[in-house]
């Protein structure tokens, strides 16, 4: 699984450009899932921005999960700054073999990580495995709304016109594969959202 190669640079972009999207997406997750307590896994958490935004509007315990120890160190620092030490934990590992037991979490969230997963079927299988019965996942990417999307894309294009090249070739194949993957895994229900909020797979165990 390949993602951001420079954690410090990624952190600067998240804090200075992408920061406004995470509270919006967190609100959308709560509105869609109605899950406000229990255990949440932020998969491919990066610096933890989405998990922290969700923790700030719910009572959930957030497990920040990433393959990069450097990213997890940053997410730990930001969790502390947000007074979330008693509601956060940090696990390093691979999305294809999540080091959690079966039926362990109520909610799995992920923004911007899935295009870098090497085996989408296995990754989604693992997410389904660790969900409790009735638990939900909210996986995908987006900017929250059209206004934020246009503003951020314009800012990023000014700084680096090639900023999307690392993942744009993987987005279309994942989106095309998702319906077949979810049909095969057979969660109790699933929905694919494709609107101004972004592209998200939402499913229930």
C-alpha positions as CSV (number, residue, x, y, z in Angstrom):
1,X,0.0,0.0,0.0
2,X,1.5,3.3,-1.0
3,X,0.4,6.8,0.2
4,X,2.0,10.0,1.2
5,X,5.8,9.8,1.2
6,X,6.5,13.0,3.1
7,X,4.6,13.1,6.3
8,X,5.7,16.6,7.2
9,X,4.7,18.0,3.8
10,X,1.4,16.1,4.0
11,X,0.8,17.6,7.4
12,X,1.3,21.1,6.2
13,X,-1.2,20.6,3.4
14,X,-3.8,19.1,5.7
15,X,-3.5,21.9,8.2
16,X,-3.2,24.8,5.8
17,X,-5.4,23.8,2.8
18,X,-7.6,20.8,3.6
19,X,-8.5,21.6,7.2
20,X,-12.0,23.0,6.5
21,X,-13.3,19.8,4.9
22,X,-12.9,17.5,7.9
23,X,-15.6,18.9,10.2
24,X,-18.0,18.9,7.2
25,X,-17.3,15.3,6.4
26,X,-17.5,14.3,10.0
27,X,-21.0,15.9,10.2
28,X,-22.0,14.0,7.1
29,X,-20.8,10.7,8.6
30,X,-22.8,11.2,11.7
31,X,-25.9,12.2,9.7
32,X,-25.6,9.2,7.5
33,X,-24.7,6.5,10.1
34,X,-26.3,8.0,13.3
35,X,-23.4,6.4,15.2
36,X,-22.2,8.7,18.0
37,X,-20.7,6.3,20.5
38,X,-18.6,3.1,20.6
39,X,-15.4,2.4,18.8
40,X,-14.3,3.9,15.5
41,X,-11.4,3.0,13.3
42,X,-9.9,5.8,11.2
43,X,-8.2,3.6,8.5
44,X,-5.3,5.2,6.6
45,X,-5.7,8.0,9.1
46,X,-2.7,10.1,8.0
47,X,-2.4,12.9,10.6
48,X,-5.8,12.0,12.1
49,X,-7.8,15.0,10.9
50,X,-11.0,13.1,10.1
51,X,-10.9,11.0,13.2
52,X,-10.3,14.0,15.4
53,X,-13.1,15.9,13.7
54,X,-15.5,13.0,14.4
55,X,-14.3,12.7,18.0
56,X,-15.1,16.3,18.5
57,X,-18.8,15.9,17.7
58,X,-19.3,12.4,19.2
59,X,-18.5,10.4,22.2
60,X,-16.6,7.8,20.2
61,X,-13.2,6.2,21.0
62,X,-11.1,6.6,17.9
63,X,-8.4,4.1,16.9
64,X,-6.1,5.8,14.4
65,X,-4.7,3.3,12.0
66,X,-2.0,3.8,9.4
67,X,1.0,2.0,7.9
68,X,3.3,5.0,8.7
69,X,4.7,5.4,12.2
70,X,5.4,9.0,11.4
71,X,1.8,9.7,10.5
72,X,0.7,8.0,13.7
73,X,3.1,10.2,15.7
74,X,1.5,13.3,14.2
75,X,-2.0,12.0,14.8
76,X,-1.1,11.3,18.4
77,X,0.2,14.9,18.8
78,X,-3.0,16.3,17.4
79,X,-5.2,14.0,19.5
80,X,-3.4,15.4,22.6
81,X,-3.9,19.0,21.4
82,X,-7.6,18.2,21.1
83,X,-7.8,16.6,24.6
84,X,-8.6,13.2,23.2
85,X,-5.9,11.2,25.0
86,X,-8.6,9.2,26.9
87,X,-10.6,8.5,23.7
88,X,-7.8,7.6,21.3
89,X,-5.4,4.8,20.5
90,X,-2.9,4.2,17.7
91,X,-2.1,1.1,15.6
92,X,0.4,0.7,12.9
93,X,-0.4,-1.9,10.3
94,X,-1.6,-2.9,6.8
95,X,-5.2,-2.4,5.8
96,X,-5.1,-5.9,4.2
97,X,-4.5,-7.5,7.6
98,X,-6.0,-5.2,10.2
99,X,-4.6,-6.2,13.6
100,X,-8.0,-6.2,15.3
101,X,-10.3,-9.0,16.3
102,X,-13.5,-9.9,14.5
103,X,-16.5,-7.7,15.3
104,X,-14.5,-5.2,17.2
105,X,-15.6,-1.7,16.1
106,X,-18.9,0.1,15.5
107,X,-17.7,2.3,12.7
108,X,-14.8,2.4,10.1
109,X,-14.0,5.7,8.4
110,X,-11.5,6.6,5.8
111,X,-10.9,9.5,3.5
112,X,-8.4,9.6,0.7
113,X,-6.6,6.3,1.6
114,X,-8.4,3.7,-0.5
115,X,-7.0,4.6,-3.9
116,X,-3.6,3.4,-2.5
117,X,-4.8,0.0,-1.3
118,X,-3.2,-2.7,-3.4
119,X,-6.1,-5.2,-3.1
120,X,-9.5,-3.5,-2.7
121,X,-11.4,-6.7,-2.2
122,X,-9.2,-7.9,0.6
123,X,-9.2,-4.4,2.3
124,X,-12.9,-4.2,2.2
125,X,-13.2,-7.8,3.4
126,X,-11.0,-6.8,6.4
127,X,-13.1,-3.8,7.2
128,X,-16.3,-5.9,7.1
129,X,-14.6,-8.5,9.3
130,X,-13.8,-6.1,12.1
131,X,-17.2,-4.4,12.2
132,X,-19.7,-5.4,14.8
133,X,-23.1,-6.7,13.5
134,X,-25.0,-3.6,12.6
135,X,-21.7,-1.6,12.4
136,X,-21.1,0.7,9.5
137,X,-18.2,1.9,7.2
138,X,-17.9,5.2,5.4
139,X,-15.0,4.9,3.0
140,X,-14.0,7.1,0.1
141,X,-12.9,10.6,-0.8
142,X,-14.2,14.1,-1.2
143,X,-14.1,17.7,0.0
144,X,-17.4,17.9,1.8
145,X,-19.2,20.2,-0.6
146,X,-18.8,21.8,-4.0
147,X,-17.6,25.2,-2.6
148,X,-14.8,23.7,-0.6
149,X,-13.9,21.4,-3.5
150,X,-13.4,24.2,-5.9
151,X,-11.5,26.4,-3.5
152,X,-9.1,23.6,-2.5
153,X,-8.5,22.4,-6.0
154,X,-7.7,26.0,-7.1
155,X,-5.3,26.4,-4.3
156,X,-3.6,23.1,-4.9
157,X,-3.3,23.7,-8.6
158,X,-1.6,27.0,-8.0
159,X,1.0,25.4,-5.8
160,X,1.5,22.2,-7.8
161,X,-0.5,21.5,-11.0
162,X,0.5,17.8,-10.8
163,X,-0.7,17.2,-7.3
164,X,-3.3,14.7,-8.2
165,X,-1.1,12.5,-10.4
166,X,-0.2,10.2,-7.7
167,X,-3.7,8.7,-7.4
168,X,-5.9,9.9,-10.2
169,X,-5.1,6.8,-12.3
170,X,-6.3,4.6,-9.4
171,X,-9.5,6.4,-8.6
172,X,-11.5,5.2,-11.7
173,X,-10.5,1.5,-11.4
174,X,-11.5,1.5,-7.7
175,X,-14.8,3.1,-8.4
176,X,-15.6,0.7,-11.2
177,X,-14.6,-2.3,-9.0
178,X,-16.5,-1.3,-5.9
179,X,-20.1,-2.5,-6.8
180,X,-18.7,-5.9,-7.7
181,X,-16.6,-6.1,-4.5
182,X,-19.5,-5.1,-2.3
183,X,-21.9,-7.5,-4.0
184,X,-19.4,-10.3,-3.5
185,X,-18.8,-9.4,0.2
186,X,-22.5,-9.1,0.8
187,X,-22.8,-6.7,3.7
188,X,-26.4,-6.4,5.0
189,X,-26.7,-3.2,2.9
190,X,-24.6,-0.8,1.0
191,X,-24.8,2.5,-0.9
192,X,-22.4,4.3,-3.1
193,X,-22.6,8.1,-2.8
194,X,-21.4,10.1,-5.8
195,X,-22.4,13.7,-5.4
196,X,-20.8,17.1,-4.4
197,X,-19.7,15.6,-1.1
198,X,-17.4,13.2,-2.9
199,X,-17.4,9.5,-3.7
200,X,-18.1,7.2,-0.8
201,X,-19.0,3.6,-0.1
202,X,-21.3,3.3,2.9
203,X,-22.1,-0.2,4.1
204,X,-23.6,-2.0,7.1
205,X,-22.5,-5.3,8.4
